[in-house]
């Protein structure tokens, strides 16, 4: 019986297989590194937006003088200098019964027509006389007082 498979050949074959596995692992590590670098450079670009945020002017508010609900509901009319501004959100700073309200809006980089009336709810968790202060920028526009029973 003539056996062509010797221990020396076996070691050579195993060394080649281990070497090819190491090459494959290095190739995988290189591929992962390239993928991570690609993601970093692609995702590092700033996202362009077609709107900008700004404070809107409050032109009118309507708040009930008394309320028995858990929420005080105010109707707030806002505007921007060119009537193409849009409501985005309220900033509400409530310290017990004193509530400061600012209106934040967006305006597009391209002109468009828009006019809005916005409703806002203020949580009235305890009974008492609430003072809602509406601001245009840093200037107080109007104060409304609500007695919650």
Protein Blocks (a to p, Z undefined) as FASTA:
>chain_A
ZZfbdfklmmmmmmmmmmmmmmmmmmmmmmmmmmmmmmmmmmmpccddfbdcdddddfbd
cddfbdcbfbdcdddddddfkopaccfbdcdddehjaccddddddddfbdcddddddddd
dddfbgcdddddddehjbcfbdcddddZZ
